[in-house]
Amino acid sequence: MVVIHAVSCPANPARGRTTPAGPRVRRRITEALGAGACRVDQIGSTAVAGLAAKPIIDVQVSVPDVEDESSYLARLEAAGYRLRVREMGHRMLRTPELDVHIHVCDSGSDWERRHLLLRDWLRESAADRQAYAALKIELQGQDWETMNHYAEAKSMLIAEMTIRAERWAATSGWSP
């Protein structure tokens, strides 16, 4: 069963909003990777003030070449993260406690842009933030074989929100 929690996200003017643990996690990653990380951003529901969220911090780490694992993987593993997913253009690592997920992607990639856009759109749009929260709360009462099944159940709404987010990005001058 997926458990959703209300997470209070205090404002952080330099990086938007983060969970209280977000800066600690970011520091751990940047200390491990140094200049090897082009950027480190908290993404996902815990990065959006007032949005219901699983008690998992999602962090996106952008690197010059995600396929060049020798430039980052051993360092993240030494910092306590374990590789969980290896797919073209994306790696996902997590803590043994399952409370932090690190998504590694190419700097400037569609993966990077998509996740930052959705995060920033949810910060901007109260209507989509409320719709997403309502869906997540509805879905938490169901049993999910895997987290992938849970993610798939959210995909239609995410696709609709992404269309609105793209319109907003085009008219507002948003950039990652």
Secondary structure as UniProt FT lines:
FT   STRAND          5..6
FT   STRAND          11..12
FT   TURN            13..15
FT   STRAND          16..17
FT   TURN            20..21
FT   HELIX           22..33
FT   HELIX           34..36
FT   STRAND          39..43
FT   HELIX           45..47
FT   TURN            49..50
FT   STRAND          52..53
FT   STRAND          57..63
FT   TURN            66..67
FT   HELIX           69..71
FT   HELIX           73..78
FT   TURN            79..80
FT   STRAND          82..87
FT   TURN            88..89
FT   STRAND          90..94
FT   TURN            96..97
FT   STRAND          100..106
FT   TURN            107..108
FT   HELIX           110..124
FT   HELIX           126..140
FT   HELIX           147..172
//
